[in-house]
Amino acid sequence: MAEAQLCGLQDEFTCSVCLDTLTDPVSIPCGHNFCLKCLSNCWDQSQECSCPQCRHTFTTRPELKRNNLLNEVIKKLKKMTLSPSFPPTPPPQNYAGPGDVECDFCTGKKFRAVKSCLTCPASYCQTHLQPHYEGETLKHHKLVDPDRNLKEKLCEKHQKSLEIFCKTDDSCICLICVVTGHKNHEMVELETEREEKQKQLGATLSDIKRGLEEREKTLKETRRTMEEMKMSVLREVEEIEKSFTALMRCIEEVHRKLTERIREQEKREMEKAEGVMKQLEKEIKELKRREAELKELSETKDHLHFLQTFSSRCVLPADGDSLSFTVTTDFSSEDLRKELSGLTKSLEKISQWVIMTRTPSAHEAPVFTLQPPEPQSRDDFLKYFCPLTLDINTASRDLRLSEGNKKVTREGTKTEYPDHPDRFDYWHQVLCREALTGTRCYWEVECSGDVMEIGVAYKGLSRKGEDWECGLGNNDKSWCLLCSHSRYSVYHNNQQTVISAPYSPRIGVYLDWPAGSLSFYSVSHTMTLLHRFNTSFTEPLYPGFSVSPDCSVTISHLTPCDH
C-alpha cells in the first residue's frame, strides 16, 4: 500500500530545473526541493538567489545541504519503479509557464498541455491525454499540437471542427456547412487545398527570394557606386584644389615680381631725380652768385670798372642746358588692369558654373562635370554652334537635298537614291551625319512652308515600313518640334504638348547632352524659349527633319560672330 502511494507521488520528486528525478536533493526555506547541482548552477549564474519554482527571493544565499531523508525515499522509489511488478510511469511533466498552453483539466497549478483536441475541443497534459489513446471513442478524435486558439478552428455557426475547404467561397467550413450553405460548391479536404496553396506559397517565396536577391544586388551595387562617387568627388576636389593653389601661387608670384619691378623703376627714377636736383641746386647757387655780382656791378659808380668787367660778368653759365632734365612720375598699369579685369571676369564666370551629373549606366558611378551656366543671349548660344550636314543615306526618296546637303525639300517627285539600310522608306524624314554626344551644341534652321518637324533621334530609330513608331517624336528614341500652320507642338514617346508662342521661320535648337536638356527657340531679334525637354540621354543623338509637300528646311550657316 505504501509503495503504491510512493509511486503516485513520483512527480513530487522531480526537479523543476532539469525535469528529472532529484539527485542529491536539497530543500530551501520556501519548501521546494531541487538537485544540489541544478540549484547551485542556477544561483551561480544569477545576481540574486530566488526559488526557480515559486520565485521567492532570499536576501542572503541559503546554505545548501543534502536532504538525506528525501534522498533515501527517492532511492526506494527508483528501486520500486525498476521492479517488474509495477507498470512504467509516464514521463515527468512541466508546469505551464508564460507562453505555454495550459491543460484544461488540471486543477490547482496546471501542467503544460502536450496536445489539443479539435473534436472536444480542449487541451490536455500528458496525464489527462491518456484516455484519448485508450478509449475507443476518443481514439478517433483529431489531435494537434497545443493550440490556445481552438475557438478559431471551430465553425462560428455550428461550433464544429473546420474540416472542409470551400474553393467557391475561399473559406474553411464544417461538415454541417457542407450540406446547409454550400450546395453545389467546389469543395476539397483541408490537406488537398493546403498542398495547392503550399505550391503557390512556394512560388511566392521563390519570387520573394528572387526579389531579395535582386534588391540585395542593387543595394550592393548602389553602395559600390556611392563609394566610387565619393572617390570621384574626392579626386575632383583635390584636382580643383591643386589648380587653384597653383593659380594663387602664380598670382602671388606675379604680384611679387611686378611689385619688385615697380620698386626698382621707382629707385632708378628717384636716383635720377636726386641727380637732377643736385645739379639744379648747384646751378641755382651759381646763378645767385652771378646775380649778386651783376647787381653789384650795376650799382657801381666807376664807369671804367663797369666797362672793363661787363663782358666777363654778363656771360651765362655753359651748363644751362641742365634745365631740360626730366623725371618720369607717371607709372601707368592700364594694360595690367585690363588683363586682371579679364581674369576676374573669367573667375566670376567659373563661379557661376553648375555641376552636371551623368550616370553612364544603371550600375556605374555618376560622372560629375562643371558646366557654364545656360546661355542667355544669341551670342552665348552661338559659342556652341555645331555645323551639320544632312545624311543622304537616310533621306526618304520623296525628299531632295541641295545646297551642299544643307537643305531638304519635298517637291512631290521621287529621287533615285540607292538602297541603304539607314534610309527611311516610308516616312518623309532625313537625319544628319553628325552624332552629338557628351557636349553642348547649337544649330539653327530656316523653315519654309506649312508643316515640318525639327528634332533629334537615337541611331536605333526604326527606318523601314509604315509603322507609326518610325516617325520623329512617336517613340522613346526621338524628340521633335512640329511647326504646323504657324503653330507649335512638341512630341516625345507619342505624347503631344501644344505650345502658345509667336511664330518665327527661324528655329534654334540647343542640346546640352550631359545635362539631359533639349531646348527649342523661336529666333528673331530675341530668343524665345518654346519648349525644353529634360531627360537623361544614353546614346549619341542625330538631328533630323521631316517635311510636308512644298515645304523645306535649311540648316543655317552660322559662326560665333553672327548677329
C-alpha positions in Angstrom: 0.0 0.0 0.0 2.8 2.4 1.0 4.6 1.5 -2.2 1.6 2.4 -4.3 1.4 5.8 -2.5 5.0 6.5 -3.2 4.5 5.7 -6.9 1.7 8.2 -7.0 4.0 10.9 -5.6 6.7 10.4 -8.2 6.0 13.8 -9.8 6.7 15.4 -6.4 10.3 14.1 -6.6 11.0 15.7 -9.9 13.5 18.6 -10.1 11.7 21.6 -11.8 15.0 22.7 -13.3 16.3 19.6 -15.1 12.8 17.9 -15.1 14.4 14.7 -13.9 14.2 12.7 -10.7 16.0 14.6 -7.9 19.7 13.8 -7.5 21.3 14.8 -4.1 18.1 16.6 -3.2 18.3 19.9 -1.2 15.4 21.7 0.4 15.3 25.5 0.6 13.3 27.7 3.2 10.3 28.1 0.8 9.7 24.3 1.0 10.7 23.3 -2.6 13.3 20.7 -3.5 15.9 20.7 -6.2 19.0 18.8 -7.3 22.0 20.2 -5.5 23.9 20.7 -8.7 21.0 22.3 -10.6 20.2 24.8 -7.9 23.9 25.7 -7.4 24.4 26.3 -11.1 21.2 28.4 -11.2 22.2 30.7 -8.4 25.8 30.9 -9.6 24.6 32.4 -12.9 22.2 34.9 -11.3 22.8 38.1 -9.4 20.0 37.2 -6.8 19.0 34.0 -5.1 15.4 33.0 -5.8 13.4 29.8 -5.9 13.2 28.6 -9.6 9.7 27.3 -8.9 7.8 30.0 -6.8 10.3 32.8 -7.5 10.6 33.7 -3.7 13.8 35.8 -3.3 16.2 35.3 -0.4 18.2 38.3 0.9 21.2 36.0 1.7 22.1 32.9 -0.1 20.9 29.8 1.9 23.4 27.2 2.7 22.6 24.1 0.7 22.8 20.7 2.4 21.6 17.4 1.1 18.2 16.2 2.5 19.2 12.6 3.5 15.7 11.5 4.3 14.4 12.7 0.9 17.4 11.1 -0.7 16.5 7.7 0.8 12.9 7.9 -0.2 14.0 8.7 -3.8 16.3 5.7 -3.8 13.5 3.4 -2.7 11.2 4.9 -5.3 13.7 4.2 -8.0 14.0 0.6 -6.9 10.2 0.1 -7.0 9.9 1.6 -10.5 12.5 -0.8 -11.7 10.6 -3.8 -10.3 8.6 -5.8 -12.9 5.6 -5.8 -10.6 4.9 -2.1 -11.2 3.9 -0.6 -14.6 6.2 2.1 -16.0 5.2 5.7 -15.1 4.6 8.4 -17.7 7.5 10.8 -18.2 7.7 13.8 -15.9 5.6 16.8 -16.7 6.3 20.6 -16.6 4.0 23.2 -15.1 2.7 25.6 -17.7 4.7 28.8 -17.9 4.4 32.1 -19.7 3.6 31.4 -23.4 2.6 27.7 -22.7 -0.9 26.3 -23.3 -2.4 25.0 -20.1 -4.2 21.7 -19.6 -7.9 22.4 -19.4 -8.5 19.5 -16.9 -5.7 20.1 -14.3 -6.9 21.5 -11.0 -4.8 23.8 -8.9 -1.4 24.5 -10.6 -1.9 23.5 -14.2 0.6 21.4 -16.3 1.6 22.3 -19.7 -0.6 20.8 -22.5 1.1 18.4 -24.9 -1.9 18.1 -27.3 -5.1 19.9 -28.2 -8.2 18.0 -29.4 -10.1 19.7 -32.2 -13.1 17.4 -31.6 -13.6 18.0 -27.9 -12.3 20.9 -28.2 -9.8 21.1 -25.3 -6.1 20.9 -24.4 -4.5 18.1 -22.4 -1.4 17.4 -20.4 0.3 14.1 -20.7 -1.8 12.5 -17.8 -5.2 13.8 -19.0 -4.4 12.9 -22.6 -4.2 9.2 -21.8 -8.0 8.5 -22.3 -7.6 9.7 -25.9 -5.1 6.9 -26.5 -7.0 4.2 -24.6 -10.8 4.9 -25.0 -12.4 3.5 -28.2 -14.5 6.6 -28.8 -11.8 9.2 -28.1 -9.2 7.4 -30.3 -10.9 8.8 -33.4 -10.6 12.4 -32.2 -8.3 14.7 -34.1 -5.2 15.7 -32.0 -2.9 18.6 -32.9 -0.1 20.4 -31.3 -1.1 22.6 -28.3 -3.2 25.5 -29.6 -4.5 28.3 -27.4 -6.8 29.5 -30.2 -9.1 26.4 -30.5 -12.2 28.6 -31.0 -10.7 29.9 -34.3 -10.7 26.3 -35.5 -14.4 25.9 -34.9 -17.3 26.9 -37.2 -18.8 30.1 -35.7 -22.3 29.0 -36.7 -22.3 25.3 -35.7 -19.3 25.1 -33.3 -18.0 22.1 -35.2 -14.4 21.5 -36.4 -13.5 23.2 -39.7 -12.6 20.2 -41.8 -13.5 21.2 -45.4 -12.3 24.0 -47.7 -14.9 25.6 -50.0 -13.0 26.8 -53.1 -16.0 28.7 -54.3 -16.2 30.9 -51.2 -12.5 30.6 -50.4 -13.2 29.6 -46.8 -12.9 26.8 -44.3 -16.2 25.2 -43.3 -17.5 22.4 -41.1 -19.4 19.2 -42.2 -22.8 20.8 -41.4 -22.0 23.8 -43.6 -21.3 21.4 -46.5 -25.0 20.4 -46.6 -26.6 23.6 -45.4 -25.0 26.6 -47.1 -22.5 25.4 -49.7 -24.6 23.2 -52.0 -23.1 22.7 -55.5 -19.9 24.5 -54.3 -16.5 23.1 -55.2 -15.0 21.6 -52.0 -11.9 19.7 -51.1 -10.2 18.5 -47.9 -8.0 20.9 -46.0 -5.0 18.8 -46.8 -5.7 18.9 -50.5 -6.1 22.7 -50.5 -3.0 23.0 -48.3 -1.0 21.2 -50.9 -2.2 23.5 -53.6 -1.7 26.6 -51.5 1.7 25.3 -50.5 2.7 25.3 -54.1 1.5 28.8 -54.5 3.4 29.7 -51.3 6.5 28.1 -52.7 6.2 30.2 -55.9 5.6 33.3 -53.9 8.6 32.5 -51.7 10.7 32.0 -54.9 9.5 35.4 -56.2 10.4 37.0 -52.8 13.7 35.3 -52.8 14.4 36.4 -56.3 13.3 40.0 -55.4 15.5 39.9 -52.3 18.5 38.8 -54.3 17.9 41.5 -56.9 17.5 44.2 -54.2 20.5 43.0 -52.3 22.5 43.0 -55.5 21.2 46.5 -56.3 21.9 47.6 -52.7 25.5 46.2 -53.0 25.9 47.9 -56.4 24.5 51.2 -55.1 26.9 51.1 -52.2 29.7 50.4 -54.5 28.5 53.3 -56.8 28.4 55.6 -53.7 31.9 54.7 -52.8 33.1 55.3 -56.4 31.2 58.6 -56.3 32.9 59.6 -53.1 36.3 58.7 -54.5 35.5 60.6 -57.8 34.4 63.7 -55.8 37.5 63.5 -53.6 39.7 63.3 -56.7 37.9 66.1 -58.4 38.1 68.3 -55.3 41.8 67.5 -54.9 42.4 68.5 -58.6 40.5 71.7 -58.2 42.4 72.4 -55.0 45.7 71.8 -56.9 44.6 74.0 -59.8 43.5 76.9 -57.6 46.5 76.6 -55.3 48.8 76.8 -58.4 46.8 79.7 -59.7 47.0 81.6 -56.4 50.7 80.8 -56.2 51.1 82.1 -59.7 49.1 85.3 -58.9 51.2 85.8 -55.8 54.4 85.3 -57.7 53.3 87.7 -60.5 52.3 90.2 -57.8 55.6 89.9 -56.2 57.6 90.3 -59.4 55.5 93.3 -60.6 55.9 95.0 -57.3 59.6 94.4 -57.3 59.9 95.8 -60.9 57.9 98.9 -60.0 60.0 99.4 -56.9 63.2 99.0 -59.0 61.9 101.5 -61.5 61.0 103.9 -58.7 64.5 103.6 -57.3 66.1 104.3 -60.7 63.8 107.3 -61.2 64.5 108.6 -57.6 68.3 108.3 -58.2 67.9 110.2 -61.5 65.7 112.8 -59.8 68.2 113.2 -57.0 71.0 113.8 -59.5 68.8 116.4 -61.3 68.0 118.1 -58.0 71.7 118.3 -57.1 72.6 119.7 -60.4 69.8 122.2 -60.2 70.8 123.3 -56.7 74.4 123.7 -58.0 73.2 125.8 -60.9 70.9 127.8 -58.6 73.8 128.6 -56.4 76.0 129.7 -59.3 73.2 131.8 -60.7 72.6 133.5 -57.4 76.3 134.3 -57.2 76.3 135.7 -60.7 73.1 137.7 -59.8 74.8 139.2 -56.8 77.8 140.1 -58.9 75.7 141.7 -61.6 73.7 143.7 -59.1 76.9 144.9 -57.5 78.2 145.8 -61.0 75.0 147.6 -61.9 75.3 149.8 -58.8 79.0 150.8 -59.2 79.8 154.5 -59.9 83.0 153.6 -61.6 82.3 153.7 -65.3 85.7 152.4 -66.2 85.4 149.4 -63.8 81.9 148.7 -65.2 83.0 148.6 -68.8 86.1 146.6 -68.1 84.1 143.8 -66.2 80.8 143.8 -68.1 81.8 141.4 -70.9 83.1 138.7 -68.5 80.3 139.1 -66.0 77.3 139.0 -68.4 78.1 135.6 -69.9 75.6 132.8 -68.8 76.9 129.5 -67.4 77.9 126.9 -70.0 75.8 124.2 -68.4 72.5 126.0 -68.7 71.1 123.0 -70.7 70.7 121.1 -67.5 67.3 122.8 -67.1 65.9 120.3 -69.7 66.4 117.2 -67.3 63.1 115.3 -66.9 62.0 112.7 -64.3 59.3 110.0 -65.0 56.5 110.4 -62.4 53.5 108.6 -64.1 53.7 104.8 -63.5 50.7 103.6 -65.7 49.5 100.0 -65.4 46.4 100.3 -67.7 47.3 97.2 -69.6 47.8 95.2 -66.4 44.5 96.4 -65.1 42.7 95.3 -68.3 44.3 91.8 -68.0 43.4 91.4 -64.4 39.9 92.6 -65.1 39.6 89.9 -67.7 40.9 87.3 -65.3 38.5 88.5 -62.7 35.6 88.2 -65.1 36.7 84.7 -66.1 36.8 83.6 -62.4 33.4 85.1 -61.8 32.0 83.1 -64.8 33.6 80.0 -63.4 31.9 80.6 -60.0 28.6 80.6 -61.8 29.2 77.2 -63.4 26.9 74.4 -62.4 27.5 70.8 -61.5 26.1 68.3 -64.1 25.7 64.7 -63.1 25.5 61.9 -65.6 25.2 58.2 -64.9 26.7 56.2 -67.9 24.6 53.1 -66.9 22.5 51.8 -64.1 25.4 50.3 -62.1 28.2 52.8 -62.8 29.3 55.7 -60.7 27.9 59.1 -61.7 30.2 61.4 -63.7 30.3 65.0 -62.4 31.2 67.8 -64.8 31.4 71.5 -64.4 29.4 73.3 -67.0 29.0 77.0 -67.8 25.5 78.4 -67.0 22.7 78.1 -69.5 23.2 80.6 -72.4 21.0 83.7 -72.3 21.7 85.7 -75.4 22.1 84.6 -79.0 25.8 85.4 -78.8 26.0 83.0 -75.9 24.3 80.3 -77.9 26.5 80.8 -81.0 29.5 79.9 -78.8 28.2 76.3 -79.1 27.5 76.4 -82.8 27.7 73.0 -84.4 27.9 72.7 -88.2 25.5 70.0 -89.5 25.2 68.1 -92.8 22.2 66.0 -94.0 23.0 62.3 -94.5 21.9 61.4 -98.0 21.9 57.7 -97.0 19.0 58.3 -94.6 16.8 60.6 -96.8 13.4 59.4 -98.0 13.1 59.2 -101.8 10.4 61.8 -101.5 13.0 64.3 -100.3 15.5 66.3 -102.3 18.8 67.5 -100.7 20.5 70.6 -102.0 22.9 73.5 -101.1 25.7 71.1 -100.1 23.2 68.8 -98.3 22.2 71.7 -96.0 18.6 72.0 -97.4 15.9 69.4 -97.6 12.8 69.9 -99.8 9.7 67.8 -100.6 8.5 68.6 -104.1 6.3 65.7 -104.9 8.7 63.8 -107.2 10.8 60.7 -106.3 14.6 60.9 -106.1 16.5 57.8 -107.3 18.5 57.2 -104.1 20.2 53.8 -103.9 19.0 51.2 -101.4 20.6 51.7 -98.0 19.7 50.1 -94.6 19.6 53.5 -92.9 17.1 55.0 -95.4 13.6 55.9 -94.4 11.5 54.0 -96.9 8.0 55.4 -96.0 8.3 58.3 -93.6 9.4 61.6 -95.2 12.4 62.1 -92.9 16.2 62.6 -93.0 18.9 62.6 -90.3 22.2 64.4 -90.2 25.6 62.7 -90.3 26.9 64.2 -87.1 26.5 62.2 -83.8 26.1 64.6 -80.9 27.1 63.3 -77.5 28.8 64.4 -74.3 28.8 68.2 -75.0 26.8 71.3 -75.7 25.6 72.0 -79.3 23.5 74.7 -81.0 22.1 75.0 -84.5 19.5 77.0 -86.4 17.2 76.2 -89.3 15.1 78.3 -91.7 11.6 76.8 -92.3 9.5 77.4 -95.4 6.0 76.0 -95.8 3.2 74.9 -93.6 4.2 71.7 -91.9 7.7 70.5 -90.9 9.3 68.7 -87.9 12.7 69.5 -86.3 14.1 67.1 -83.8 16.8 64.6 -82.7 16.9 60.8 -82.6 19.0 57.9 -81.5 20.6 55.8 -84.2 18.2 52.9 -83.3 15.1 54.8 -84.7 13.2 52.4 -87.0 13.6 53.3 -90.7 11.5 50.7 -92.5 7.8 50.3 -93.1 4.7 52.4 -92.2 4.9 51.7 -88.5 3.8 54.8 -86.6 6.8 54.4 -84.3 9.2 55.3 -87.2 8.2 58.9 -87.0 10.1 61.6 -85.1 8.6 62.0 -81.6 6.3 59.0 -81.9 8.6 56.8 -79.7 11.0 56.9 -76.8 14.0 57.2 -79.2 13.3 60.7 -80.5 12.2 64.2 -79.6 10.8 66.8 -82.0 9.2 70.2 -82.5 6.3 70.3 -85.0 5.7 73.6 -86.9 2.2 73.4 -88.3 0.5 76.3 -89.9 2.4 78.9 -87.8 1.6 76.9 -84.6 3.9 74.7 -82.5 3.7 71.4 -80.7 6.4 69.1 -79.3 6.4 65.3 -79.3 8.2 62.5 -77.4 7.1 58.9 -77.0 3.9 59.8 -78.9 2.9 62.4 -76.2 2.0 65.8 -77.6 2.4 69.2 -75.8 0.8 72.2 -77.6 2.8 75.5 -77.3 1.4 79.0 -77.5 4.1 81.3 -78.8 4.7 83.9 -81.6 5.7 82.2 -84.9 9.2 82.6 -86.4 10.5 80.9 -89.5 13.9 80.6 -87.8 14.2 77.9 -85.1 17.2 77.5 -82.8 17.9 74.1 -81.2 20.2 73.9 -78.1 21.3 70.5 -76.9 23.0 70.1 -73.5 23.7 66.3 -73.7 25.5 65.9 -70.3 22.6 67.8 -68.6 19.9 65.9 -70.5 18.4 69.1 -71.8 17.0 69.7 -75.3 15.6 73.2 -76.0 13.8 74.7 -79.0 13.8 78.5 -79.5 12.0 80.9 -81.8 14.7 83.2 -83.1 14.1 86.8 -84.2 15.5 89.9 -82.5 15.3 87.9 -79.3 15.5 84.3 -78.2 12.1 82.9 -77.2 12.1 79.5 -75.5 9.3 77.3 -77.0 9.9 74.1 -75.0 12.6 72.3 -73.1 12.8 68.5 -72.7 14.6 67.4 -69.5 15.7 63.8 -69.6 18.8 61.6 -69.4 20.4 60.8 -72.7 22.1 57.4 -73.0 23.2 57.4 -76.7 24.5 59.9 -79.3 21.8 62.0 -80.9 21.3 62.7 -84.6 19.5 65.9 -85.7 16.6 65.1 -88.0 13.9 66.7 -90.1 10.5 65.8 -91.6 8.8 68.0 -94.2 5.4 68.0 -95.9 4.8 68.7 -99.7 6.1 72.1 -100.9 8.0 72.6 -97.6 11.7 72.9 -96.9 14.1 73.2 -94.0 17.6 74.8 -94.4 20.4 74.4 -91.9 21.8 77.9 -91.3 25.4 78.8 -91.9 26.5 80.3 -88.6 29.7 81.4 -86.8 30.2 82.7 -83.3 30.3 86.3 -84.8 26.9 86.1 -86.5 24.4 88.7 -85.1 
